[in-house]
Amino acid sequence: MQHIKNIEKLLKNELSATETYQQALDKLKEGVGLGESEALMPLLEEHKEALASLQALNMRLEGDPTESSGAWGTWAKIVLGGANWLGTESVLKALLEGEKSGADDYRAALEDTDLLADIRALIETKLLPAQHAHIGALELLLVA
């Protein structure tokens, strides 16, 4: 059962990430951040792929369907709502914090000694490296 709880938490994170990136892209397209929105599209697509991978694992393990991003998604909506009038930098910083939090959750999941091998492999080979790449991409956008 712990495996399912781990996956459900990670699923909520990825669901939140996809919602947050979509909102950020919409806000950047409204304003002057058109170049940033193009740079963020691949990150959104990678979060969608991660979400699909975790949903498939969750279904295979007969976990509950996860349709809500929970508290993290609510926080992201609040931050992005305020970021709209604070500017592009605030949007990028909010996304960066979300990516760092997601990476922390993936590392925490890897500390579970009972974690199933296929979940561990997915996190180690795909999901955590993607989080690190997203952090680097956002940091580059912030200094540009």
N, CA, C and O atoms as CSV, one atom per row, in Angstrom:
chain,resi,resn,atom,element,x,y,z
A,1,MET,N,N,0.813,-1.200,0.000
A,1,MET,CA,C,0.000,0.000,0.000
A,1,MET,C,C,0.854,1.261,0.000
A,1,MET,O,O,0.452,2.280,-0.560
A,2,GLN,N,N,2.024,1.203,0.620
A,2,GLN,CA,C,2.899,2.369,0.647
A,2,GLN,C,C,3.294,2.791,-0.768
A,2,GLN,O,O,3.464,3.977,-1.051
A,3,HIS,N,N,3.437,1.803,-1.649
A,3,HIS,CA,C,3.810,2.101,-3.033
A,3,HIS,C,C,2.750,2.992,-3.683
A,3,HIS,O,O,3.063,3.958,-4.380
A,4,ILE,N,N,1.487,2.638,-3.433
A,4,ILE,CA,C,0.387,3.390,-4.025
A,4,ILE,C,C,0.359,4.805,-3.463
A,4,ILE,O,O,0.133,5.758,-4.208
A,5,LYS,N,N,0.587,4.956,-2.155
A,5,LYS,CA,C,0.612,6.302,-1.550
A,5,LYS,C,C,1.731,7.144,-2.150
A,5,LYS,O,O,1.536,8.327,-2.430
A,6,ASN,N,N,2.911,6.537,-2.351
A,6,ASN,CA,C,4.017,7.257,-2.983
A,6,ASN,C,C,3.625,7.725,-4.382
A,6,ASN,O,O,3.831,8.884,-4.742
A,7,ILE,N,N,3.062,6.815,-5.158
A,7,ILE,CA,C,2.688,7.149,-6.526
A,7,ILE,C,C,1.596,8.218,-6.533
A,7,ILE,O,O,1.646,9.149,-7.336
A,8,GLU,N,N,0.617,8.090,-5.647
A,8,GLU,CA,C,-0.470,9.066,-5.623
A,8,GLU,C,C,0.062,10.460,-5.278
A,8,GLU,O,O,-0.400,11.452,-5.842
A,9,LYS,N,N,1.019,10.542,-4.366
A,9,LYS,CA,C,1.611,11.848,-4.033
A,9,LYS,C,C,2.359,12.412,-5.243
A,9,LYS,O,O,2.216,13.590,-5.569
A,10,LEU,N,N,3.150,11.580,-5.902
A,10,LEU,CA,C,3.895,12.025,-7.073
A,10,LEU,C,C,2.950,12.389,-8.221
A,10,LEU,O,O,3.211,13.322,-8.980
A,11,LEU,N,N,1.857,11.643,-8.335
A,11,LEU,CA,C,0.844,11.944,-9.348
A,11,LEU,C,C,0.247,13.328,-9.113
A,11,LEU,O,O,0.100,14.113,-10.050
A,12,LYS,N,N,-0.094,13.623,-7.860
A,12,LYS,CA,C,-0.644,14.941,-7.542
A,12,LYS,C,C,0.360,16.032,-7.886
A,12,LYS,O,O,-0.015,17.086,-8.400
A,13,ASN,N,N,1.640,15.781,-7.602
A,13,ASN,CA,C,2.676,16.761,-7.949
A,13,ASN,C,C,2.717,17.009,-9.451
A,13,ASN,O,O,2.772,18.157,-9.893
A,14,GLU,N,N,2.692,15.939,-10.233
A,14,GLU,CA,C,2.765,16.092,-11.686
A,14,GLU,C,C,1.496,16.727,-12.241
A,14,GLU,O,O,1.556,17.510,-13.189
A,15,LEU,N,N,0.359,16.396,-11.660
A,15,LEU,CA,C,-0.889,17.026,-12.079
A,15,LEU,C,C,-0.827,18.523,-11.788
A,15,LEU,O,O,-1.237,19.341,-12.612
A,16,SER,N,N,-0.320,18.868,-10.629
A,16,SER,CA,C,-0.147,20.274,-10.277
A,16,SER,C,C,0.823,20.960,-11.228
A,16,SER,O,O,0.586,22.087,-11.662
A,17,ALA,N,N,1.916,20.274,-11.549
A,17,ALA,CA,C,2.914,20.860,-12.449
A,17,ALA,C,C,2.303,21.147,-13.811
A,17,ALA,O,O,2.536,22.214,-14.379
A,18,THR,N,N,1.519,20.205,-14.345
A,18,THR,CA,C,0.925,20.445,-15.662
A,18,THR,C,C,-0.067,21.604,-15.603
A,18,THR,O,O,-0.108,22.433,-16.512
A,19,GLU,N,N,-0.870,21.665,-14.529
A,19,GLU,CA,C,-1.817,22.773,-14.375
A,19,GLU,C,C,-1.070,24.102,-14.257
A,19,GLU,O,O,-1.449,25.096,-14.875
A,20,THR,N,N,-0.012,24.103,-13.460
A,20,THR,CA,C,0.737,25.326,-13.199
A,20,THR,C,C,1.447,25.813,-14.450
A,20,THR,O,O,1.418,27.005,-14.755
A,21,TYR,N,N,2.084,24.904,-15.176
A,21,TYR,CA,C,2.756,25.307,-16.415
A,21,TYR,C,C,1.742,25.843,-17.424
A,21,TYR,O,O,2.014,26.824,-18.116
A,22,GLN,N,N,0.581,25.206,-17.508
A,22,GLN,CA,C,-0.432,25.690,-18.454
A,22,GLN,C,C,-0.876,27.100,-18.072
A,22,GLN,O,O,-1.003,27.966,-18.938
A,23,GLN,N,N,-1.112,27.332,-16.783
A,23,GLN,CA,C,-1.503,28.662,-16.319
A,23,GLN,C,C,-0.388,29.673,-16.570
A,23,GLN,O,O,-0.650,30.798,-16.995
A,24,ALA,N,N,0.848,29.275,-16.310
A,24,ALA,CA,C,1.981,30.174,-16.522
A,24,ALA,C,C,2.101,30.534,-18.002
A,24,ALA,O,O,2.328,31.693,-18.349
A,25,LEU,N,N,1.948,29.542,-18.862
A,25,LEU,CA,C,2.013,29.801,-20.302
A,25,LEU,C,C,0.905,30.764,-20.730
A,25,LEU,O,O,1.141,31.674,-21.525
A,26,ASP,N,N,-0.292,30.564,-20.205
A,26,ASP,CA,C,-1.407,31.452,-20.537
A,26,ASP,C,C,-1.101,32.882,-20.087
A,26,ASP,O,O,-1.365,33.837,-20.817
A,27,LYS,N,N,-0.545,33.023,-18.885
A,27,LYS,CA,C,-0.228,34.355,-18.356
A,27,LYS,C,C,0.890,35.004,-19.154
A,27,LYS,O,O,0.825,36.198,-19.450
A,28,LEU,N,N,1.912,34.240,-19.505
A,28,LEU,CA,C,3.023,34.802,-20.273
A,28,LEU,C,C,2.583,35.217,-21.671
A,28,LEU,O,O,3.072,36.206,-22.217
A,29,LYS,N,N,1.659,34.456,-22.243
A,29,LYS,CA,C,1.167,34.799,-23.581
A,29,LYS,C,C,0.321,36.069,-23.542
A,29,LYS,O,O,0.278,36.821,-24.515
A,30,GLU,N,N,-0.361,36.308,-22.401
A,30,GLU,CA,C,-1.149,37.532,-22.238
A,30,GLU,C,C,-0.242,38.756,-22.177
A,30,GLU,O,O,-0.594,39.832,-22.659
A,31,GLY,N,N,0.931,38.570,-21.574
A,31,GLY,CA,C,1.829,39.690,-21.344
A,31,GLY,C,C,2.950,39.742,-22.366
A,31,GLY,O,O,2.765,39.470,-23.553
A,32,VAL,N,N,4.122,40.103,-21.857
A,32,VAL,CA,C,5.271,40.295,-22.749
A,32,VAL,C,C,6.213,39.100,-22.752
A,32,VAL,O,O,7.273,39.168,-23.375
A,33,GLY,N,N,5.871,38.025,-22.088
A,33,GLY,CA,C,6.783,36.895,-21.944
A,33,GLY,C,C,6.650,35.843,-23.016
A,33,GLY,O,O,6.714,34.649,-22.725
A,34,LEU,N,N,6.463,36.270,-24.266
A,34,LEU,CA,C,6.248,35.313,-25.351
A,34,LEU,C,C,7.442,34.385,-25.554
A,34,LEU,O,O,7.264,33.191,-25.797
A,35,GLY,N,N,8.655,34.924,-25.457
A,35,GLY,CA,C,9.853,34.093,-25.612
A,35,GLY,C,C,9.952,33.049,-24.516
A,35,GLY,O,O,10.323,31.904,-24.775
A,36,GLU,N,N,9.622,33.441,-23.290
A,36,GLU,CA,C,9.643,32.489,-22.180
A,36,GLU,C,C,8.591,31.403,-22.371
A,36,GLU,O,O,8.816,30.245,-22.020
A,37,SER,N,N,7.438,31.780,-22.931
A,37,SER,CA,C,6.391,30.770,-23.098
A,37,SER,C,C,6.848,29.683,-24.065
A,37,SER,O,O,6.531,28.510,-23.864
A,38,GLU,N,N,7.580,30.049,-25.103
A,38,GLU,CA,C,8.105,29.042,-26.032
A,38,GLU,C,C,9.123,28.143,-25.348
A,38,GLU,O,O,9.186,26.949,-25.642
A,39,ALA,N,N,9.916,28.693,-24.445
A,39,ALA,CA,C,10.911,27.903,-23.724
A,39,ALA,C,C,10.263,26.962,-22.710
A,39,ALA,O,O,10.847,25.939,-22.352
A,40,LEU,N,N,9.070,27.301,-22.251
A,40,LEU,CA,C,8.398,26.489,-21.230
A,40,LEU,C,C,7.577,25.345,-21.821
A,40,LEU,O,O,7.262,24.393,-21.106
A,41,MET,N,N,7.228,25.409,-23.086
A,41,MET,CA,C,6.403,24.363,-23.703
A,41,MET,C,C,7.001,22.963,-23.551
A,41,MET,O,O,6.273,22.037,-23.194
A,42,PRO,N,N,8.304,22.770,-23.810
A,42,PRO,CA,C,8.854,21.414,-23.642
A,42,PRO,C,C,8.769,20.917,-22.191
A,42,PRO,O,O,8.613,19.719,-21.955
A,43,LEU,N,N,8.872,21.826,-21.232
A,43,LEU,CA,C,8.779,21.429,-19.826
A,43,LEU,C,C,7.369,20.954,-19.509
A,43,LEU,O,O,7.184,19.958,-18.810
A,44,LEU,N,N,6.382,21.665,-20.022
A,44,LEU,CA,C,4.989,21.238,-19.849
A,44,LEU,C,C,4.789,19.859,-20.459
A,44,LEU,O,O,4.177,18.991,-19.836
A,45,GLU,N,N,5.294,19.646,-21.665
A,45,GLU,CA,C,5.128,18.349,-22.330
A,45,GLU,C,C,5.793,17.221,-21.533
A,45,GLU,O,O,5.248,16.121,-21.446
A,46,GLU,N,N,6.953,17.486,-20.960
A,46,GLU,CA,C,7.634,16.462,-20.151
A,46,GLU,C,C,6.844,16.152,-18.883
A,46,GLU,O,O,6.804,15.001,-18.448
A,47,HIS,N,N,6.215,17.163,-18.285
A,47,HIS,CA,C,5.375,16.902,-17.109
A,47,HIS,C,C,4.147,16.080,-17.501
A,47,HIS,O,O,3.702,15.228,-16.732
A,48,LYS,N,N,3.601,16.328,-18.684
A,48,LYS,CA,C,2.469,15.525,-19.156
A,48,LYS,C,C,2.883,14.069,-19.342
A,48,LYS,O,O,2.129,13.154,-19.008
A,49,GLU,N,N,4.097,13.856,-19.880
A,49,GLU,CA,C,4.602,12.489,-20.052
A,49,GLU,C,C,4.822,11.811,-18.695
A,49,GLU,O,O,4.496,10.637,-18.522
A,50,ALA,N,N,5.377,12.558,-17.734
A,50,ALA,CA,C,5.596,12.004,-16.396
A,50,ALA,C,C,4.261,11.638,-15.756
A,50,ALA,O,O,4.137,10.593,-15.117
A,51,LEU,N,N,3.277,12.494,-15.929
A,51,LEU,CA,C,1.946,12.234,-15.395
A,51,LEU,C,C,1.378,10.949,-15.996
A,51,LEU,O,O,0.828,10.114,-15.278
A,52,ALA,N,N,1.512,10.794,-17.301
A,52,ALA,CA,C,1.000,9.584,-17.963
A,52,ALA,C,C,1.714,8.331,-17.458
A,52,ALA,O,O,1.079,7.299,-17.245
A,53,SER,N,N,3.028,8.418,-17.268
A,53,SER,CA,C,3.795,7.264,-16.765
A,53,SER,C,C,3.347,6.876,-15.364
A,53,SER,O,O,3.174,5.695,-15.064
A,54,LEU,N,N,3.162,7.876,-14.511
A,54,LEU,CA,C,2.737,7.597,-13.140
A,54,LEU,C,C,1.294,7.096,-13.095
A,54,LEU,O,O,0.966,6.231,-12.283
A,55,GLN,N,N,0.437,7.629,-13.955
A,55,GLN,CA,C,-0.943,7.146,-14.002
A,55,GLN,C,C,-0.989,5.676,-14.419
A,55,GLN,O,O,-1.777,4.901,-13.877
A,56,ALA,N,N,-0.155,5.295,-15.371
A,56,ALA,CA,C,-0.113,3.903,-15.814
A,56,ALA,C,C,0.343,2.993,-14.670
A,56,ALA,O,O,-0.237,1.930,-14.452
A,57,LEU,N,N,1.373,3.408,-13.948
A,57,LEU,CA,C,1.832,2.620,-12.801
A,57,LEU,C,C,0.752,2.533,-11.733
A,57,LEU,O,O,0.520,1.465,-11.167
A,58,ASN,N,N,0.104,3.631,-11.461
A,58,ASN,CA,C,-0.941,3.673,-10.442
A,58,ASN,C,C,-2.084,2.729,-10.799
A,58,ASN,O,O,-2.594,2.009,-9.941
A,59,MET,N,N,-2.481,2.736,-12.067
A,59,MET,CA,C,-3.556,1.836,-12.508
A,59,MET,C,C,-3.128,0.381,-12.375
A,59,MET,O,O,-3.912,-0.467,-11.950
A,60,ARG,N,N,-1.875,0.093,-12.741
A,60,ARG,CA,C,-1.387,-1.280,-12.656
A,60,ARG,C,C,-1.383,-1.772,-11.207
A,60,ARG,O,O,-1.622,-2.951,-10.943
A,61,LEU,N,N,-1.110,-0.862,-10.276
A,61,LEU,CA,C,-1.078,-1.227,-8.860
A,61,LEU,C,C,-2.443,-1.070,-8.190
A,61,LEU,O,O,-2.586,-1.247,-6.980
A,62,GLU,N,N,-3.450,-0.731,-9.020
A,62,GLU,CA,C,-4.832,-0.580,-8.550
A,62,GLU,C,C,-4.981,0.523,-7.518
A,62,GLU,O,O,-5.742,0.386,-6.561
A,63,GLY,N,N,-4.256,1.614,-7.710
A,63,GLY,CA,C,-4.411,2.791,-6.856
A,63,GLY,C,C,-5.642,3.577,-7.264
A,63,GLY,O,O,-6.227,3.340,-8.320
A,64,ASP,N,N,-6.028,4.518,-6.410
A,64,ASP,CA,C,-7.167,5.371,-6.713
A,64,ASP,C,C,-6.795,6.342,-7.825
A,64,ASP,O,O,-5.664,6.826,-7.874
A,65,PRO,N,N,-7.740,6.632,-8.722
A,65,PRO,CA,C,-7.453,7.639,-9.748
A,65,PRO,C,C,-7.206,8.990,-9.082
A,65,PRO,O,O,-7.929,9.374,-8.162
A,66,THR,N,N,-6.207,9.695,-9.536
A,66,THR,CA,C,-5.883,10.995,-8.971
A,66,THR,C,C,-6.276,12.059,-9.974
A,66,THR,O,O,-5.714,12.158,-11.064
A,67,GLU,N,N,-7.263,12.857,-9.572
A,67,GLU,CA,C,-7.756,13.892,-10.474
A,67,GLU,C,C,-7.557,15.288,-9.920
A,67,GLU,O,O,-7.793,16.275,-10.617
A,68,SER,N,N,-7.122,15.380,-8.666
A,68,SER,CA,C,-6.924,16.683,-8.034
A,68,SER,C,C,-5.459,16.868,-7.700
A,68,SER,O,O,-4.788,15.937,-7.254
A,69,SER,N,N,-4.972,18.071,-7.919
A,69,SER,CA,C,-3.577,18.360,-7.598
A,69,SER,C,C,-3.400,18.710,-6.120
A,69,SER,O,O,-2.273,18.902,-5.663
A,70,GLY,N,N,-4.486,18.794,-5.378
A,70,GLY,CA,C,-4.404,18.997,-3.941
A,70,GLY,C,C,-3.881,20.371,-3.543
A,70,GLY,O,O,-4.012,21.343,-4.287
A,71,ALA,N,N,-3.288,20.432,-2.359
A,71,ALA,CA,C,-2.845,21.694,-1.782
A,71,ALA,C,C,-1.791,22.383,-2.630
A,71,ALA,O,O,-1.809,23.607,-2.759
A,72,TRP,N,N,-0.860,21.612,-3.218
A,72,TRP,CA,C,0.190,22.218,-4.039
A,72,TRP,C,C,-0.420,22.929,-5.243
A,72,TRP,O,O,0.032,24.013,-5.613
A,73,GLY,N,N,-1.425,22.342,-5.847
A,73,GLY,CA,C,-2.091,22.974,-6.985
A,73,GLY,C,C,-2.800,24.257,-6.582
A,73,GLY,O,O,-2.772,25.239,-7.324
A,74,THR,N,N,-3.433,24.261,-5.417
A,74,THR,CA,C,-4.096,25.468,-4.921
A,74,THR,C,C,-3.080,26.570,-4.673
A,74,THR,O,O,-3.308,27.723,-5.041
A,75,TRP,N,N,-1.947,26.219,-4.044
A,75,TRP,CA,C,-0.893,27.197,-3.784
A,75,TRP,C,C,-0.376,27.774,-5.102
A,75,TRP,O,O,-0.179,28.983,-5.225
A,76,ALA,N,N,-0.161,26.908,-6.073
A,76,ALA,CA,C,0.361,27.358,-7.366
A,76,ALA,C,C,-0.596,28.343,-8.023
A,76,ALA,O,O,-0.159,29.330,-8.614
A,77,LYS,N,N,-1.910,28.082,-7.925
A,77,LYS,CA,C,-2.883,28.998,-8.517
A,77,LYS,C,C,-2.813,30.363,-7.850
A,77,LYS,O,O,-2.901,31.390,-8.523
A,78,ILE,N,N,-2.654,30.381,-6.535
A,78,ILE,CA,C,-2.556,31.643,-5.803
A,78,ILE,C,C,-1.303,32.404,-6.230
A,78,ILE,O,O,-1.364,33.598,-6.522
A,79,VAL,N,N,-0.165,31.705,-6.266
A,79,VAL,CA,C,1.096,32.346,-6.644
A,79,VAL,C,C,1.021,32.882,-8.065
A,79,VAL,O,O,1.412,34.021,-8.321
A,80,LEU,N,N,0.527,32.079,-8.981
A,80,LEU,CA,C,0.452,32.525,-10.369
A,80,LEU,C,C,-0.566,33.637,-10.551
A,80,LEU,O,O,-0.398,34.501,-11.411
A,81,GLY,N,N,-1.617,33.620,-9.746
A,81,GLY,CA,C,-2.581,34.722,-9.806
A,81,GLY,C,C,-1.912,36.035,-9.444
A,81,GLY,O,O,-2.135,37.052,-10.102
A,82,GLY,N,N,-1.089,36.019,-8.397
A,82,GLY,CA,C,-0.346,37.213,-8.003
A,82,GLY,C,C,0.776,37.527,-8.965
A,82,GLY,O,O,1.107,38.692,-9.181
A,83,ALA,N,N,1.363,36.495,-9.544
A,83,ALA,CA,C,2.491,36.699,-10.454
A,83,ALA,C,C,2.057,37.427,-11.715
A,83,ALA,O,O,2.875,38.062,-12.380
A,84,ASN,N,N,0.777,37.339,-12.046
A,84,ASN,CA,C,0.284,38.000,-13.249
A,84,ASN,C,C,0.621,39.491,-13.229
A,84,ASN,O,O,1.024,40.053,-14.248
A,85,TRP,N,N,0.459,40.118,-12.089
A,85,TRP,CA,C,0.775,41.538,-12.038
A,85,TRP,C,C,2.180,41.796,-11.511
A,85,TRP,O,O,2.633,42.940,-11.499
A,86,LEU,N,N,2.866,40.764,-11.081
A,86,LEU,CA,C,4.249,40.931,-10.632
A,86,LEU,C,C,5.242,40.745,-11.771
A,86,LEU,O,O,6.376,41.214,-11.680
A,87,GLY,N,N,4.837,40.071,-12.836
A,87,GLY,CA,C,5.696,39.961,-13.999
A,87,GLY,C,C,6.257,38.575,-14.250
A,87,GLY,O,O,6.058,37.632,-13.484
A,88,THR,N,N,6.974,38.503,-15.373
A,88,THR,CA,C,7.526,37.246,-15.861
A,88,THR,C,C,8.473,36.612,-14.857
A,88,THR,O,O,8.428,35.401,-14.646
A,89,GLU,N,N,9.326,37.407,-14.240
A,89,GLU,CA,C,10.297,36.855,-13.296
A,89,GLU,C,C,9.610,36.116,-12.154
A,89,GLU,O,O,10.066,35.053,-11.732
A,90,SER,N,N,8.516,36.680,-11.656
A,90,SER,CA,C,7.777,36.023,-10.573
A,90,SER,C,C,7.170,34.703,-11.017
A,90,SER,O,O,7.146,33.737,-10.254
A,91,VAL,N,N,6.680,34.661,-12.250
A,91,VAL,CA,C,6.126,33.419,-12.791
A,91,VAL,C,C,7.227,32.355,-12.852
A,91,VAL,O,O,7.026,31.215,-12.433
A,92,LEU,N,N,8.389,32.744,-13.379
A,92,LEU,CA,C,9.504,31.796,-13.500
A,92,LEU,C,C,9.989,31.325,-12.133
A,92,LEU,O,O,10.314,30.150,-11.963
A,93,LYS,N,N,10.040,32.230,-11.160
A,93,LYS,CA,C,10.465,31.851,-9.807
A,93,LYS,C,C,9.469,30.884,-9.178
A,93,LYS,O,O,9.870,29.945,-8.491
A,94,ALA,N,N,8.177,31.102,-9.404
A,94,ALA,CA,C,7.158,30.189,-8.869
A,94,ALA,C,C,7.325,28.797,-9.482
A,94,ALA,O,O,7.227,27.789,-8.782
A,95,LEU,N,N,7.579,28.749,-10.790
A,95,LEU,CA,C,7.796,27.458,-11.453
A,95,LEU,C,C,9.056,26.781,-10.914
A,95,LEU,O,O,9.070,25.569,-10.696
A,96,LEU,N,N,10.098,27.556,-10.702
A,96,LEU,CA,C,11.359,27.009,-10.182
A,96,LEU,C,C,11.150,26.397,-8.805
A,96,LEU,O,O,11.643,25.303,-8.530
A,97,GLU,N,N,10.428,27.090,-7.945
A,97,GLU,CA,C,10.155,26.537,-6.606
A,97,GLU,C,C,9.366,25.241,-6.698
A,97,GLU,O,O,9.619,24.298,-5.947
A,98,GLY,N,N,8.404,25.194,-7.624
A,98,GLY,CA,C,7.636,23.966,-7.826
A,98,GLY,C,C,8.515,22.818,-8.290
A,98,GLY,O,O,8.360,21.688,-7.828
A,99,GLU,N,N,9.434,23.102,-9.201
A,99,GLU,CA,C,10.355,22.068,-9.694
A,99,GLU,C,C,11.258,21.560,-8.575
A,99,GLU,O,O,11.500,20.358,-8.464
A,100,LYS,N,N,11.751,22.469,-7.752
A,100,LYS,CA,C,12.618,22.060,-6.637
A,100,LYS,C,C,11.849,21.200,-5.644
A,100,LYS,O,O,12.375,20.213,-5.130
A,101,SER,N,N,10.620,21.573,-5.379
A,101,SER,CA,C,9.784,20.784,-4.476
A,101,SER,C,C,9.516,19.398,-5.058
A,101,SER,O,O,9.548,18.399,-4.340
A,102,GLY,N,N,9.252,19.343,-6.361
A,102,GLY,CA,C,9.032,18.058,-7.025
A,102,GLY,C,C,10.258,17.167,-6.963
A,102,GLY,O,O,10.149,15.964,-6.730
A,103,ALA,N,N,11.433,17.764,-7.173
A,103,ALA,CA,C,12.686,16.992,-7.089
A,103,ALA,C,C,12.877,16.445,-5.676
A,103,ALA,O,O,13.300,15.303,-5.500
A,104,ASP,N,N,12.565,17.257,-4.677
A,104,ASP,CA,C,12.669,16.802,-3.280
A,104,ASP,C,C,11.748,15.612,-3.028
A,104,ASP,O,O,12.130,14.656,-2.352
A,105,ASP,N,N,10.531,15.673,-3.575
A,105,ASP,CA,C,9.585,14.565,-3.384
A,105,ASP,C,C,10.052,13.302,-4.084
A,105,ASP,O,O,9.861,12.205,-3.558
A,106,TYR,N,N,10.661,13.427,-5.260
A,106,TYR,CA,C,11.197,12.249,-5.941
A,106,TYR,C,C,12.351,11.647,-5.138
A,106,TYR,O,O,12.443,10.428,-4.995
A,107,ARG,N,N,13.231,12.506,-4.615
A,107,ARG,CA,C,14.336,11.993,-3.793
A,107,ARG,C,C,13.805,11.305,-2.536
A,107,ARG,O,O,14.321,10.262,-2.134
A,108,ALA,N,N,12.782,11.881,-1.921
A,108,ALA,CA,C,12.182,11.274,-0.721
A,108,ALA,C,C,11.591,9.906,-1.060
A,108,ALA,O,O,11.729,8.965,-0.280
A,109,ALA,N,N,10.935,9.788,-2.216
A,109,ALA,CA,C,10.365,8.502,-2.624
A,109,ALA,C,C,11.466,7.457,-2.787
A,109,ALA,O,O,11.274,6.289,-2.449
A,110,LEU,N,N,12.622,7.880,-3.307
A,110,LEU,CA,C,13.738,6.949,-3.507
A,110,LEU,C,C,14.316,6.448,-2.187
A,110,LEU,O,O,14.972,5.407,-2.155
A,111,GLU,N,N,14.081,7.175,-1.103
A,111,GLU,CA,C,14.572,6.746,0.206
A,111,GLU,C,C,13.764,5.586,0.780
A,111,GLU,O,O,14.207,4.931,1.723
A,112,ASP,N,N,12.592,5.328,0.224
A,112,ASP,CA,C,11.751,4.216,0.656
A,112,ASP,C,C,12.404,2.904,0.216
A,112,ASP,O,O,12.451,2.598,-0.975
A,113,THR,N,N,12.895,2.149,1.163
A,113,THR,CA,C,13.606,0.903,0.848
A,113,THR,C,C,12.683,-0.156,0.248
A,113,THR,O,O,13.158,-1.099,-0.385
A,114,ASP,N,N,11.370,-0.013,0.437
A,114,ASP,CA,C,10.410,-0.975,-0.110
A,114,ASP,C,C,9.850,-0.551,-1.468
A,114,ASP,O,O,8.948,-1.198,-2.000
A,115,LEU,N,N,10.380,0.523,-2.022
A,115,LEU,CA,C,9.883,1.023,-3.294
A,115,LEU,C,C,10.063,-0.043,-4.371
A,115,LEU,O,O,11.134,-0.637,-4.498
A,116,LEU,N,N,9.007,-0.278,-5.141
A,116,LEU,CA,C,9.075,-1.277,-6.206
A,116,LEU,C,C,10.146,-0.888,-7.223
A,116,LEU,O,O,10.367,0.293,-7.492
A,117,ALA,N,N,10.795,-1.889,-7.772
A,117,ALA,CA,C,11.925,-1.658,-8.683
A,117,ALA,C,C,11.528,-0.840,-9.909
A,117,ALA,O,O,12.294,0.015,-10.354
A,118,ASP,N,N,10.334,-1.092,-10.463
A,118,ASP,CA,C,9.946,-0.345,-11.658
A,118,ASP,C,C,9.657,1.119,-11.361
A,118,ASP,O,O,9.906,1.988,-12.196
A,119,ILE,N,N,9.130,1.389,-10.168
A,119,ILE,CA,C,8.904,2.782,-9.763
A,119,ILE,C,C,10.250,3.469,-9.546
A,119,ILE,O,O,10.462,4.597,-9.993
A,120,ARG,N,N,11.153,2.778,-8.857
A,120,ARG,CA,C,12.495,3.314,-8.616
A,120,ARG,C,C,13.200,3.618,-9.938
A,120,ARG,O,O,13.807,4.677,-10.096
A,121,ALA,N,N,13.115,2.701,-10.866
A,121,ALA,CA,C,13.772,2.898,-12.166
A,121,ALA,C,C,13.183,4.091,-12.907
A,121,ALA,O,O,13.923,4.882,-13.491
A,122,LEU,N,N,11.873,4.227,-12.889
A,122,LEU,CA,C,11.222,5.356,-13.551
A,122,LEU,C,C,11.689,6.680,-12.946
A,122,LEU,O,O,11.993,7.628,-13.670
A,123,ILE,N,N,11.744,6.737,-11.622
A,123,ILE,CA,C,12.179,7.964,-10.948
A,123,ILE,C,C,13.641,8.257,-11.262
A,123,ILE,O,O,13.997,9.385,-11.601
A,124,GLU,N,N,14.489,7.232,-11.145
A,124,GLU,CA,C,15.933,7.442,-11.317
A,124,GLU,C,C,16.325,7.758,-12.758
A,124,GLU,O,O,17.216,8.572,-12.997
A,125,THR,N,N,15.661,7.115,-13.716
A,125,THR,CA,C,16.102,7.269,-15.103
A,125,THR,C,C,15.348,8.339,-15.879
A,125,THR,O,O,15.867,8.861,-16.866
A,126,LYS,N,N,14.141,8.674,-15.454
A,126,LYS,CA,C,13.339,9.607,-16.239
A,126,LYS,C,C,12.868,10.816,-15.432
A,126,LYS,O,O,13.135,11.958,-15.804
A,127,LEU,N,N,12.171,10.561,-14.335
A,127,LEU,CA,C,11.472,11.648,-13.664
A,127,LEU,C,C,12.398,12.619,-12.930
A,127,LEU,O,O,12.277,13.833,-13.095
A,128,LEU,N,N,13.313,12.100,-12.130
A,128,LEU,CA,C,14.225,12.988,-11.392
A,128,LEU,C,C,15.192,13.716,-12.331
A,128,LEU,O,O,15.405,14.916,-12.158
A,129,PRO,N,N,15.787,13.032,-13.324
A,129,PRO,CA,C,16.631,13.779,-14.267
A,129,PRO,C,C,15.865,14.898,-14.995
A,129,PRO,O,O,16.429,15.958,-15.269
A,130,ALA,N,N,14.601,14.665,-15.302
A,130,ALA,CA,C,13.793,15.705,-15.952
A,130,ALA,C,C,13.601,16.892,-15.014
A,130,ALA,O,O,13.678,18.045,-15.439
A,131,GLN,N,N,13.350,16.605,-13.735
A,131,GLN,CA,C,13.200,17.700,-12.762
A,131,GLN,C,C,14.471,18.541,-12.725
A,131,GLN,O,O,14.409,19.770,-12.724
A,132,HIS,N,N,15.614,17.879,-12.694
A,132,HIS,CA,C,16.891,18.602,-12.649
A,132,HIS,C,C,17.076,19.447,-13.907
A,132,HIS,O,O,17.549,20.581,-13.833
A,133,ALA,N,N,16.705,18.897,-15.052
A,133,ALA,CA,C,16.818,19.642,-16.305
A,133,ALA,C,C,15.887,20.857,-16.296
A,133,ALA,O,O,16.250,21.924,-16.792
A,134,HIS,N,N,14.700,20.692,-15.738
A,134,HIS,CA,C,13.750,21.806,-15.659
A,134,HIS,C,C,14.293,22.911,-14.758
A,134,HIS,O,O,14.175,24.096,-15.071
A,135,ILE,N,N,14.886,22.511,-13.639
A,135,ILE,CA,C,15.475,23.496,-12.724
A,135,ILE,C,C,16.548,24.297,-13.462
A,135,ILE,O,O,16.579,25.525,-13.380
A,136,GLY,N,N,17.419,23.602,-14.177
A,136,GLY,CA,C,18.468,24.274,-14.931
A,136,GLY,C,C,17.916,25.205,-15.992
A,136,GLY,O,O,18.420,26.314,-16.171
A,137,ALA,N,N,16.881,24.764,-16.699
A,137,ALA,CA,C,16.280,25.594,-17.752
A,137,ALA,C,C,15.654,26.852,-17.167
A,137,ALA,O,O,15.796,27.940,-17.726
A,138,LEU,N,N,14.964,26.705,-16.045
A,138,LEU,CA,C,14.342,27.874,-15.419
A,138,LEU,C,C,15.383,28.830,-14.861
A,138,LEU,O,O,15.225,30.048,-14.947
A,139,GLU,N,N,16.448,28.278,-14.287
A,139,GLU,CA,C,17.525,29.144,-13.782
A,139,GLU,C,C,18.154,29.936,-14.917
A,139,GLU,O,O,18.486,31.109,-14.745
A,140,LEU,N,N,18.321,29.305,-16.073
A,140,LEU,CA,C,18.862,30.012,-17.253
A,140,LEU,C,C,17.925,31.136,-17.709
A,140,LEU,O,O,18.373,32.230,-18.053
A,141,LEU,N,N,16.631,30.852,-17.708
A,141,LEU,CA,C,15.669,31.874,-18.105
A,141,LEU,C,C,15.684,33.056,-17.132
A,141,LEU,O,O,15.506,34.206,-17.534
A,142,LEU,N,N,15.896,32.759,-15.856
A,142,LEU,CA,C,15.915,33.827,-14.854
A,142,LEU,C,C,17.135,34.737,-14.982
A,142,LEU,O,O,17.057,35.921,-14.653
A,143,VAL,N,N,18.245,34.207,-15.449
A,143,VAL,CA,C,19.448,35.059,-15.580
A,143,VAL,C,C,19.560,35.687,-16.967
A,143,VAL,O,O,20.416,36.540,-17.201
A,144,ALA,N,N,18.690,35.261,-17.883
A,144,ALA,CA,C,18.751,35.798,-19.267
A,144,ALA,C,C,18.252,37.237,-19.323
A,144,ALA,O,O,18.232,37.842,-20.395
